[in-house]
Amino acid sequence: MKSQGRTPLMDVLLSRAKRDVTSFHTPGHKNGQGVDPKLRAFTGKNVYKLDVTVFPEVDSLHDPVGAIKRAQALMAQAYGVKHSFFLVNGSSSGNMAMLMSACHPGDSVILSRNAHKSTLSGIILSGVWPIWIQPKVDQHLDIIFDSDAAQVEEALRQFPEAKAVFITSPTYHGVTTDLKKIADLCHERGKLLLVDEAHGPHLKFHKDLPISAVEAGADMCVQSTHKILSAVSQGSALHVNSDWVELNRVRKILSILQTTSPNYFILASLDAARRQVFFQGEKIFSRLIRLAEEARERINHLRHIYCFTQGEIRAKGYDLDVTKLTLNVTRTGLSGHEVEHRLAFEYGIQVDCADLFNLIAIMGTGTTRRDVERLLSALEDIDRKDPGHERNWVLQLPSLSTEMVMTPRDVFLQHQAKRVPLSKAAGHISAQTLTPYPPGIPVLIPGERITKEIQDFLLDLADKDIRVSGQETDTLRTVKVVSTR
Ligand SMILES: Cc1ncc(COP(=O)(O)O)c(C=O)c1O
């Protein structure tokens, strides 16, 4: 498609940057002239010439009529969707916008608890009732799977009033669920399918990668173009591909959520990343898939480090983006955090994240064979040096409470909360989000009735002095609950 060779927004910005334009607009550094010299000496001066404000030549993100409108249309064409919105606050803002535009306060949405924290922000902002599906814990691979089609079907049967289903696919580990089946289940019942595809902006562009959300039939999805493709951080997209979604409503909601001073370097990088993946995606991802599979094979010859395979994931009814390397280090006797630290400070390699069990090494358009070699030789070194012994850590998740007594929004907005001893918390309504790592999934969410099982799970963590994200206090001896006084 010839039109995909165009980059209208990048072109406008580059051509303006090359002209001698005196700036009497924000930002204050005026084409970089006022930037701290040390910073400018490092970055060079050109990048500041892309840092402009809204004026007709560069168009407005909130009301696009020119270059941004054309760049978004090309993005929509590349992904085969009705409309694409550029995001300058990552998929985080996209997740909030999806929930806010698909639902009205009081609607209910089916979703797995294995969702990014921005999803909970979206639940609070939109005022919906979440209907949680218990995520599946795999104690062999030490990872958590998002909902499968059977779980979604059961939830739709139990909660026919749900307005939408919200799925995270791929997960952080690159695992995708059967979105095609889930889309059919949703559409047969007149429900919207919303997908957090933050980790999947590349899927559409290679036949050996799992099916993308839009191709599977999602009504809306968000993608972090910056995570795997070449956009700079925060550059993401929200795709709408449904007549059931009102585009003007999405536009208005994004206007609420996004800054009026978007960074045009981010926007230009979205335009460039789209063109790159459209023309070179097949080649880039063929190379990355080959590199990743070679790496996986070498890692799986090590004594103590393991990287699960597509075959293993498919056998469980899911699919895998093989370019994501999940490195299980439990047999080294070290935690994922410890290996992350050693990789960073002894070998100069930084992975994307780590937990007790795994490290996640993410490949992207810029990954080279040399990078992968460097990672492999570091892992081989760690594997050789370590005596290796299995720790008896177990990935656990209590049965999550499914009794939402109040919406998270009502709890968030109301002031009447009190602290009660954790040992007496069962029966109260949580006014807090508590997320232990692992499993990295909130075990309590505002508005939920605290069960005895969750109370005991948290008490056990407190006894072991394990810090829980969201605990607010030095030790987890009390929890904040809704005060009914
Ligand atoms: C599954 C998932 N969704 C959404 C996000 C948020 O994406 P962003 O960083 O682009 O805001 C992340 C970030 O890591 C994520 O892992």
The ligand as a MOL file (V3000), in Angstrom:
LIG
                    3D

  0  0  0     0  0            999 V3000
M  V30 BEGIN CTAB
M  V30 COUNTS 16 16 0 0 0
M  V30 BEGIN ATOM
M  V30 1 C -0.4960 -5.5190 30.4370 0
M  V30 2 C -0.1740 -4.0590 30.5200 0
M  V30 3 N -1.1330 -3.1690 30.2270 0
M  V30 4 C -0.9090 -1.8560 30.2780 0
M  V30 5 C 0.3200 -1.3680 30.6420 0
M  V30 6 C 0.5260 0.1140 30.6770 0
M  V30 7 O 1.2060 0.4880 29.5330 0
M  V30 8 P 1.9630 1.8990 29.3860 0
M  V30 9 O 3.2680 1.7250 30.1000 0
M  V30 10 O 2.1230 2.0530 27.9110 0
M  V30 11 O 1.1080 2.9220 30.0020 0
M  V30 12 C 1.3490 -2.2520 30.9600 0
M  V30 13 C 2.6600 -1.7340 31.3700 0
M  V30 14 O 3.5840 -2.4130 31.6780 0
M  V30 15 C 1.1000 -3.6450 30.8980 0
M  V30 16 O 2.0590 -4.5270 31.2120 0
M  V30 END ATOM
M  V30 BEGIN BOND
M  V30 1 1 1 2
M  V30 2 1 2 3
M  V30 3 2 2 15
M  V30 4 2 3 4
M  V30 5 1 4 5
M  V30 6 1 5 6
M  V30 7 2 5 12
M  V30 8 1 6 7
M  V30 9 1 7 8
M  V30 10 2 8 9
M  V30 11 1 8 10
M  V30 12 1 8 11
M  V30 13 1 12 13
M  V30 14 1 12 15
M  V30 15 2 13 14
M  V30 16 1 15 16
M  V30 END BOND
M  V30 END CTAB
M  END
